[in-house]
């Protein structure tokens, strides 16, 4: 009996699934150059120390936003922040992220990088 992997997308082999799982996803701050790694199914961002990515800037809310890994890639979700979450200059509550997108959290601008 053949095992059918429920996570495999059409046309995807086990080896390409393994490579996709090893893709490094990161946020790079434009001004400081600081690199923050996105990992797991949910990565939280904010000023509070309980976040996976802590950003020590007063314009960033304690629980600002989160990045969720989905079947289609990555989605950023604002968590009711005061100063908003912006992707490529547009204020968002939820949107899909693409390689090279500009992500602004409060006054901190980062670049979303996949690969």
N, C-alpha and C positions, 0 to 999 in steps of 0.2 A: 504494500500500500504506500503510495506517494504522500509525502507531507506537503501540504500547501500552506505557505507562509501567509498569514492574514495581513501582514504589513507590506507585502510586495505590491508595487504599482504595476500596471499593465506594461509589459515589455522590460521590466526591471529584473535583473538576475540577482542571486544572492551576493555575488561579488560587488555589484554596483550598490547594493544596499549597504554593505560594509563600508565602502568608500564614502557614501553619503553620510553615514553615521560619524565618520571621522572628520568631516568638514569643520574647520575652525570658524567660529562666529565671534566677532568682536566689535566693540564700539571704541572709536579713537577720538579723544577730545581734540578739537581744532586748535585751541590756544596752547594748552599745556603739552599735548601729544600723549597724554596718559592713555593707556590701553586697558579696557575693561572687557573681560571674557564673558560671553553669554553661554550659559550651560544649563542642562536639564530642561524640563518642560516649561518651567516658568522662571524668569529672572526678574526680580524686583529692583527698581531704581528709586532712590530718594535720599534725603538728608539724614534720615534715621538710621541708626546702626543696625537695625534688624534686617535691612535690605541686603540682597546679594551684592549689589553695586551701590556703595555709599558715595554720594557726591556732596562734598562739604562746601556748599554755596548757599547763601541765604535766599536766593531766588528759587531754589529747588524745595518743593514740599517734602515733609518727612516721609510720606508715602506717595511719591509722585506718579509713577507709571510702572507697568510691567511689560515684559516681552514674553510672549507665549510661542512655543514651538507647536506648529500645527502640521497637518498632512500636506498643506500647500506651501509651507515655509515658515515665516515668522510674522507675528502680528504684534503691534504695540497697542496697549490699552491704557488710557489715562485713568488715574485712580481718584479723580475729583480734585486735582491739583489747583492751587490758586493761580499760578502764572501760566498754566497750560502746557501741553505737549504739541510740538509742531513737527511735521515731516515735510521737507522741501518747502518750508515757508508757510504751510497751511496748518491751521489749528485742527487737531483731530481728537476724537474720543476713542476711536478704534480704526486701525488701518493696517494693511499688509506692508511689510518692509521689504525693500529690494536692495541688492548689492549697490553700494555707493550712495544710498539715501542719506540726506542730512536730517538728523534727529536733534531737535532743540528741546531741552528739558529745563524749564525755567529760563535762565540766561546762559546756560551751558550748551554749546553746540558740539555735536559728535557726528562721526560718519559711521554708518552701519556697513560692516564688511563681512562677506561670506566667502570662504574659500581659503 
